[in-house]
Amino acid sequence: MSENKQDLLKLLDFIIEISSTPTNNWFRKELVNRLVSLTSSKSGYSPEISEIHEYCIKKILQDQAIMFYKDFNLQNINNQLCIDYVRMEQYRREDNFEEFSMAMFQQIELIVNTLSNNSIESYVRDNWNKYLLSWIDKNTGSQKGKLLWQFIFNYKLSEAELLNKINKPIIEWDFNEKYKSVLVYYYFNKTISNYKEFDFISNNIYELYQVRNLNHRGGKKTPRQIEITEKISASKSKYYFKFLGLFEDFVTKVNETIN
């Protein structure tokens, strides 16, 4: 047969597209069965089938990544996000929890770093000492609440340390400070009515961050970090789902606020 290689590759892509459609599961099974009978050896080992299977899986994951990010409003990083999405799902298939978490974190990190821009920097500088969440004390009638900086920066900072931090370019802030500022500005759209909601999403990202840090050996861990990583290690099967829920929620809600 003298078919052009490019034509055959197009045909292969078309077959993969058909096989990836859920309603065509019968076609995928029939295709595999016929290829098995064609390539199987006496020992029963069929490397070609394994390669075809992995190719099909990767194509499905790539399609899923494209669908997940198709409406995401940061198109300049879309390709890298899709690459890391495929890696994340591939590691989940392999039950490699640390690499799965790393690939997920890298997507969140890329989004956070991209959004850590002049808009957030100016917003924090102009409003750091204003209430982001407030209420009236029933006993005294005075205003109580949490100031913007208390959502983003370490509460133990002195005023001088805080002002020094705020006046630095946002690219020099710690990642914890960046992602919390992105949560305030984009995820919550600068309106927080319940601190527990902020604390919940913030703590979940912090947990993911600690698993990511397992890939960066060295450095003494705090008692809290040790407690978190031990808790996660004991329940990895549950944390696959917890982190996936966090990931989808973060990407979706942040995207709703991006212009």
N, C-alpha and C positions, 0 to 999 in steps of 0.2 A: 504494500500500500504506500502511496506517495503523498499522503496528507501532510500539509504544512504543519510544523510544530506549533506555531502560533494559533492555528485553527483548532488543533487538538487541545491546547491549553484553554482556549475559549470554551470548547465543548466540556472540558473537565470542570471549569468554573460553573457552567450551566448545570451540570449534573450535581455539583455540590450545593448550588442554590436550591435545586429541586429537593435534594435530600435533607436540607436544613428546615424545610417547611414541616411543621408538626403534623399536618394532615397527610403528609407523604411518608410516614414512618414505614409503611409497607414497601415503598420503593427502596428506601435505604436498606432494609433487611434483605430484600431480594437482590440488590446490588452486591452486598457483602457476601451472600450465599454463593452467588455465581463466581465472584472473584476467588472465594475460598476454594471452590472446586477447580478453578483454573490454575491456582498458584501453589496449592498445598503440596508438600513433599511427603516422602514416605514417613518421615519422622513426625509429620504433623505440624512442623514449624513453618509459619508463613510470614516472613518479615514484611513482604509487600502489603499484606492486609493490615499489619500494625501501623505501617507508615500511612496508608490510606485513611485508617481510622483516626490517627492523630491529626492528619491534615483536615479531615472533616470537622473534628472537634475544634481545632484552632479557627477554622473559617466561621463556625457557629459563634465562638466567643468574640471574634472580630465584629461580626454582625450585631451581636448583643451590645458591644461597646459603642458602636456607631449609633445604635438606637437610643442607648442611655444618654449619650451626650449630644444628640442631634439638635436639641433646642437650647443647649447651654450657651450663655451669652458671652463667653470668653473664647471666641473662635481661634485666637492666636495660640492658645495652648491646647486646643482640642485634640490634635494628633497625639501629643505626648500623653494626655489623659487616657486616650483610647489604648495606647500601648501598655500603660500601667494597669488599666482595667483588665486587659487580656492576661497579663502576668498574674494579677490577683486571682482571677478565676482559675487559671491553670494551677496555681499553688493550692487552691482550695480543693481541686480534684485530686491532687497528690497528697492531701492532708498534711501540708507543710505550713503549720499555723504561723510560725514566725515570719516566713517569707510572704505569706498571704497578708499578714498585718503590715509588713513593710511596704508592699505594693499599694495597699489601701492608703496608708499614711502618706505615701509620696504623692498621691492624687490630692488629698486634702492639703498637704504642704504646698503644692504647686498653686492651688487655688488661693490659699491664704497669702502666699508671697506675692502673687499677682495683684491681689486686691489691697495689699498693704501699700497704699499710695498716698498722694498728697491730700486727697479728700478726707481720709481717716485721720491722717496726721493733723490737719487743720481743725477737724472736728474735736479731737481730743484736747488739743491745746486751747481751744476757745471755750471748752465746756468741762474741763477736768474737775473743777471744784463746784459743779452744779449737781443738783439732785437728778439722778436718772430714774430713781424709784423713791417715792415719798408717800407719807401718810400722816394723819393727824393723831397725836397721842390723846387717847380718850381721857386720861387723867389730868393732863396739864394743858391740853389744847394747843400745844406747840407742834411744830413740824418735825417729823423724824424721817429718816430714810437712808439711802445709800447714794453716795456721790459717784459720779462717772468713774473717777480714777480707782475707786474701790472695787469695781468690777474687773478692771484690767490689770492693775499693778499689785505688787505684794503689799499687804496692809502694814507690814513692819517697816516700810521705808520711812525715813524722816522726811520732813518737808523739803529740805535741801536736796536729798537724794531723789525725791520724787520729781522736783522741778528739773533737776539735771537730766533725769530719764526722759521726761516729756519733751524737753528742748532738743533732744537728739533726733536725727532723722529716723523715721520709722524702720528703715532697713537695719538699723543698729539695735532695735529692740529685740528682746529674747523671743523665741518662737511662742512661748506661752502667752506673752503680752500681745503678740500679733494676732494669734487665733482668737483671743478673747475680744480684741478690738473689732475683728471681723464679725464675731458673733453679735456684738452690740450693734454695729453699724449696718450689717447686711442681714444676718439671720433674724434678729429681732427688730430690724428697721428702726433702731434708736428709740424703741418703746418697750420697756420691760414692766410688766404688771405683777410679776411674781418671781422673786429671786430664786426660788427653788427650781423653776424651769431653766433659768440660766445656769444654775449650779449643776443641774442634771446633764445637760449637753456638754458643758465645759469639763466636767469630771470624766465623761465618757471619752472625750478626745484625749484627755490626759492619760487615761488608761491605755488607749491605743498608742500614744506617744511612748509610754513605758515599754510596751512590747517592741516597738521600733528600736528602742535603745538597747534591747538585748542583742541586736546585730552590731552594736558598737561597744565592744568590750572595753573594760577599763573605767576608772572613776568610781569613787565610793558612793554607794547608794544610800539614801536616807531610809530610816525605818518605814516611812510611808511607802516609798517606792518598792521596798522589799515586800511589804505586805500586799501591795497591788499585784506585783508579778507572781507571787506565790498563789494568790487567789485565782488569777487568770489561768495559771498553769494547771490548777486542779480542776478547771471547768472549761477546757478549750472547746469542747463540742458545743457548749452553750454560747461561748464568746464568738464563734463564727457568726451565729445569727444576730447576736447583740451588735457586733461591729458592722455587719451588713445593714442593719436597721439604722444605725448611727450614720453610716456613709450615705445612704439614700436620702435620709432626712436632711442632712447638712447640705448636700449638693442641691436638692430641690428647693429648700427654703432660701438659701443664699441666692440662687439663680432668680428667684422671684423679685428680688430687690435690685439686681444689677441692671443698670440702664443699657 
